[in-house]
Amino acid sequence: MFRTMGIRWQNFWRLLPPLFLALGLSACAELQHPSMAPIKPLPIPAEPASLNAHPANGAIWQQETNVSLFADNRANRVGDLITVLIQENASASNNTNTAINRSDSLSAALTNFFGLTPAFGNIGGSQISPSMGANSSQKFGGTGATTQSNTFTATLETTVVKVMGNGNLEIEGSKEVLLNGGHEFIRVAGVVRAADVTPQNTILSTQIADARVEYSGDGSIYAAARMPWLARFFLSLWPF
């Protein structure tokens, strides 16, 4: 009996080192921060043409390459980068005041008919006279005021996705930022004039035509500020 127990304890002590090693490895795996995982860039809206796609005709300068003999380095081809300086300031206000008053009065009486006083019987000893009168008054007053102000300032790198026939450039870009409270997303798309692009390849967001500037996010912070779905349902049905 004692020999059997000794063998069991001996086997138990042999299993302890592998057990501690497995626990240590699992703890290290749990302590690894999620940000240490490999990340990949967002999808590129458009890629420039490959240099190998141009025929080798023996000339030093080749068309549609990134080498220009006379022009500067401003973006003017598909795949070039343009830095958008987002400076959006919007302010709007509206005041409305409405007042309506209406008053009506109506009276009619027949006090004498060929010298006789007309009556239509009596109720409780009081004669019913053929006369009537009515007054009505209506009043309505309403006041409304709306004020809105928005400010959005950021910097975003965009890519030229299309060169139009008149030389305008269609751009598109996005940015994703991972914070403790969730993800932040910034997206910009629109059309710019090549002449408006500065030598530093920057352009203001106010100079973008048909612009779409989006700033959104998700996570616990946005979820806390969002109205619950059941409250939104009852709010859509509440008539007052």
Order of alpha helices (4+ residues) and beta strands (2+ residues): alpha-beta-beta-beta-beta-beta-beta-beta-beta-alpha-alpha
